[in-house]
């Protein structure tokens, strides 16, 4: 072991804390509009389209920037890219806090997503530098996954509590302060590059084409909520063309931001599809749960956010506790069991009704939370297990891109279903739309199970053949 590696090992716990807190902050940023969008609307008199863009801007920037950030991390160092992402988040949060109108706030939200993309993509890569054994990496990945759930749990509540202090802008100033502290701590504690290899050139055309393709596809989904079908069609065509050109560029590039050869590994494909299914399934349904609690049962936004912690807090706790599970439980088995648990939790939410209260949804939220925590930890491990160590950030970025893309698709579809139900059937239609949303997101969850079972069945068949 080299002196640099020894030093990195000695400081692994503080460095892991910085990574986990930065990841938590990224999810806090993701959830800020859930309890501040009404105050923003009153401040700017925003249209329905502007409201949708404020909600979708951050995940759009994150999904479009994750792979590019992963490539930067693999080529120029995880610490440098991680710190750069925090700086972008710092600057964009100042822009958001000072935004004079909705357009500037939307731009700030997209930039926040790009900054958080660098943090998310390089977090697991840094963990790979901190720990040598796969067991230690799995335990660290569990802590990283717990920070995801903690961020989702804390974000809406903190934003709601800060509203009386300084309005919706105060939550952005909170992000500014937290990011500044993390930049200083990261500079001191995070490990740098372990060697002096020359950085390879970045695939700039691929990065630009991916951003165009992903942004236009996600923008078309956002506009679909508003019924702007002509704009949706134009954006979708541009998005498909950009994505096709991206694939062509990656096949020809000597240093692509996404090595398409990774998809020859059935385990990598399974983990990626499972991440997409996680976003389109359980994450999408949980995102719309507060809306149902407010509109269907009459909860205040703060009370709805508190009830949601039955899911988000259990997600954080379960992800952390996976580090204590027996080593005999393979990641593939944990993925299968956890996705099945998510499906059970989703179906349990069918008991939500106007006169049922929050007690009817708590069992489903608890089951879904525990299962989602184990799922996040297992996906975090699988994201880097099926790629070369020097491409850890690429594996993590691909996995999280799939998750963000899945959540964008799922949220858009079920939001339309629920809104249409409420428009045509009042409260009864609202709950009919909710039941349809559970069926749709449950279908995505089943897709994730199938994606995992196919390669597992193939391996069993090959083992019998030999």
Secondary structure, DSSP 8 states (H G I E B T S, - for coil): --HHHHHHHHTHHHHHHHHHHHHHHHHHHHHTHHHHHHHHHHHH---HHHHHHHHHHHHHHHHHHHHHHHHHHHHH-HHHHHHHHHHHHHHHHHHHHT-SSHHHHHHHHHHHHHHHHHHHHHHHHHHHHH--SHHHHHHHHHHHHHHHHHHHHHHHHHHHHHHHHH-THHHHHHHHHHHHHHHHHHHHHS---SS--------HHHHHHHHHHHHHHHHHHHHHTTT-HHHHHHHHHHHHHHHHHHHHHHHH-SS-SS-GGGGGSHHHHHHHHHHHHHIIIIIHHHHHHHHHIIIII---HHHHHHHHHHHHHHHHHHHHHGGGS-TTS-HHHHHHHHHHHHHHHHHHGGG--TTT-THHHHHHHHHHHHHHHHHHHHHHHHHHHTS-GGGHHHHHHHHHHHHHHHHHHHHHHHHHHHHHHHHHHHHHHHHHHHHHHHHHHHHHHHHHHHHHHHHHHHHHHHHHH-
